Amino acid sequence: MPQISYFLGVIIRMFYRDHNPPHFHAVYGDYEAIIDIEHNEIIGGYLPPRVLGIVAEWTALHQIELLDNWERARNQDQLKNIDPLV
């Protein structure tokens, strides 16, 4: 599963040819959550509230890039790195 961003200890990854809805995986230590890109909410797993807030902020800033990467992953094209939250 390719890593597309990393910030503040959070790894953002996407699977190739993954199931709908468009989403990504956010990993923080032992925690992992699946984040729905369009609704910017957890659809599986868990992140501590503070980390979830950071991931939600990043998602809102990069929603178009995330959806572009989702389409790339569905077509098995190379994914683009997305700038971290700074």
N, C-alpha and C positions, 0 to 999 in steps of 0.2 A: 504494500500500500504506500504510494508515494507521499512524501512529506511536501507540503506546499507552503508552509509558513512555520515560524517558531518565534515566540515572544514570551517573556516573563515566565519561562518554565512550561509554557503550553505548546504542545506539538499539534499542528493541524495537518490532517491527512485525508486523502480521498482514495476510495477503491476504484479500480477500473470496472466498467459494466456493472455497477451496483444497482440495487433496486430503487424504485421511486418511493417517496418524493425526493427531489434533489436535496442532498445533505452532505455533511462532512463529519469526520470524527475528530474530537478534541481530546487530547490526552494530557493529563496533568498528574505526574507521579503515578500513584496506583489507581487514579480515577480516570474514567473514560465516559464520554457522552457523545451521542449522535445528535447533531444540530440540524434542524430543518432550515435550509437557506432562505426560502421565501417568507416563512413566518418567524424566523429568528427565535426558535424555541427548541428545547430538548424534546426529542421523540424517543429517546432511549438512554439508559445509563444515568450517570450522576456526576456533577461537578460541584465542589464547594461553592456557596453563594457568591463569594468575592470573585472567584475565578470565572464563574458563569457570567457575572457582570462584565468582566474584561472581554470575554469571548463574544458576548452580545454586542458590545461596543465595536469590536473589530469586525464582526459580521455585518453590522449596519454600514460601516465604511466601505466594505469590499464586496457587497452583495452582487454587483454586476460581474466582477472578476470571478467570484465563486461560481455563479451560474455558467459563465463561459467555461471554466474548468470542468464543471459537471458534464457539459456537452462534450468536451474533449475526452473525458474519461469514458463516457458512453461509447464514443467512437474509437477508443483505444489510441488516441493521439497523445502526444507528450503534453503533460500538464505544465502550466506556468507557475513560477513562484509568485507569491503575493506578499507585498510589503508587510512587515510586522507592525504591531501597535507600539508606538514609541511615546 
